[in-house]
């Protein structure tokens, strides 16, 4: 899926992919939907295993200038007394932005879906799945 590299690096990766493909080759792009994230956004998310020995805390913010979600994910194992922290950035795409990036690279966007099941894309779609073709 796109988004985890940031838009600039997504463009670099897509250019590399385009050059590796034969003419008329098709790709499927999968990423989180900006609309779904906006509707379901939580600043903080806390999960704990049923036995209480493992915990996951996520603190999130959105940079509205770039539509990028920045999260600090903390994984705790109380049994082992360990804690791991990971900083994650996710570029949030809407269909218009994703098709713009694909066109910029040289792909021709073709179809839009709300998941790999072929469902129609809507504001309620968690996934943004788009097909594109190399000319």
Secondary structure, DSSP 4 states (H G I P E B T S, - for coil): --STTHHHHHHHHHHHHHHHSPTT-EEEEEEEBHHHHHHH--SEEEEE-TTSSEEEEEEEEEETTTTEEEEEEEEEETTTTEEEEEEEEEE-B-HHHHHHHHHHHTEEEEEEESSTT-PPP-TT-SEEEEEEEE-
